[in-house]
Amino acid sequence: MTELSTDIIIQGCQPISGTIQAGGAKNSVLKLMAAAILAAGQTHITNVPDISDVQTMAEVLRQLGVAVTLEQSALTIDTSTVTSYVAPPELVNQMRASIAVLGPLLGRFHQAQVAVPGGCKIGERQLDLHFSALEALGMQYHTDTVYIHASAPQGLKGAPVNLSFPSVGATENLMMAAVLAEGETVIDNAAREPEIVDLADYLVAMGAQIKGAGTPQIRIIGVRQLKPVAEYQTIGDRIVSGTFLVAGALLGGPLTVEGIKPAHLAAALDKLISMGVTVQAKENSITVFRERPLIPQNIQTLPFPGFPTDLQPQFMVLDCLAKGQALVAENIFENRFQHVRELQQMGAHIKTQGHFATVEGVEQLQGAIVQSSDLRGGAALVLAGLVAKGQTRVTNTEHIDRGYERLTEKLSALGATLTRAGWRTAG
Ligand code: UD1
C-alpha cells in the first residue's frame, strides 16, 4: 500500500506574535462523544477540533451503528440506532481513548466488547482501575487475546469506589456507567482534571445527577434514562494552549491564546512566571511575552491540579534554553522521554535516569532531522525547531495530527516559517 505522509520543515529563529484560538479540548470531546451513547437521539457538540483522534472516535461510534458528522467545528451524533457493542482492535489500537465507550455501553445496554488496547509508546497504561471500578457496579468480564468481553447481567448498581490513583480514564468510565446505575455511586480519589468537570457538565445536561466533579469525591445518583443534549460547547484545550504559550515564551511573543480558562493551566502558568515570562491572564484568554533570559525551573508532573504530563515535553524545551540546570520528573507515565534523544540531536544537554531528566541549558539549539514518536513529544520538537538555528525537519508527524488542528497553518499565521512536505512511502 502507498501512504501519504508529511514532514514539518521549520526555518528557526523567526519571531512570532499575535492571537490564536485554543480550540476545543481533545481530551474532553473524545469522552463527550462516548457519553453520547448513553441516550438515544441526536446531539450537537460544538468547539470540536478537526484532528485525527476525533475522526478515530467518530469511526468507533460508526462501528456501533451511530451516525456522526463533523462540520465547521460541530459534531452531530445520532445514537437512535445502535446495532453493535463492539469496538474493534484496528480502531482501539489507533487510539487508546476508545476504551471510553466501555462505561457508556455497559450503562445503556449492559454489554460491551472492546478490543484490548495495544502497547502504548509512552507507557504500559494498565486498565486494572477501570475494571475494578466497573466490577464494583456489577460488571462481569473476561478478556481473550483480542477483546474485553463485558456484561452486567443483573444491571448496574451504584457502589462506593475508592480509586488507588486518580486515573482520568477510570474516573470517566465509572462516571459514564454510574449515571444509569441503580442507586448511588461515590467515587473517592477521583481525577479532578477540567475534562472531568466538562464530562460531568455534559452528563448533567443529559439529565444525570452528579455532584462534586472537580473535587476528589464525586457523588452520582443513577437515573432511569438520559436524553440527548441539543447543544453543548466543549471547553478549550489547555494542552494546545500551553503548547502555543511555550512557543510565545521561547520566541518572546507577545502571543495571546483565546478560548481558554487560565485556571485550567494554573500550574503551567506559575511555571512560566518563575521562568521569567510575563503572563497576563484574563477571564478567557492568556497573553505571554518575555524580555529576560529564561530561568531554569524544576518540573514534576502530577495529576491535576499539578503540572500536566501532557506539557512536560514542551516545557523541557524551555529548560533546554534556560541559563542553568533543571530537573524534570515524569511521574505519570514511565516512558515519556522519547523526545529527549531528538532534542539531544539538536544540541540539548539532557541526561535521563529512570523517570528523571537533568537538563543543562544551552545558548542555542541547532536545526536537525528529528523524529516525532508521540503526540506531545512531537509538538515539543516543533517548538524546538521554531527556536533553533537553521532548518529542522520533524518526521512522523501523524502523531502530532492526532491532537493539533492545522498546527503549521496556525504557527505560520503567527509569523513562523514552516511548511509541510508530503512524500509517499511504499509499505
Ligand atoms: C492521562 C493523563 C491525562 C492526559 C491523558 C492523555 C494524568 C493523571 N492523566 O490520562 O491528564 O490528558 O493521559 O495523555 O495525568 N493507570 C493504571 N491503571 C488503570 C488506569 C491508569 O495503572 O486502570 C496508570 C497508567 O498506566 C498511568 C497513570 O495511571 O501511568 C495515568 O493514567 P490515567 O490518568 O488513567 O491516564 P489517561 O486517562 O490516559
Boltz pocket constraint, residues with backbone or C-beta under 6 A from the ligand:
constraints:
  - pocket:
      binder: B
      contacts: [[A, 27], [A, 123], [A, 124], [A, 125], [A, 126], [A, 127], [A, 128], [A, 129], [A, 130], [A, 131], [A, 165], [A, 166], [A, 167], [A, 168], [A, 169], [A, 170], [A, 193], [A, 302], [A, 303], [A, 304], [A, 308], [A, 309], [A, 310], [A, 331], [A, 332], [A, 333], [A, 334]]
      max_distance: 6.0
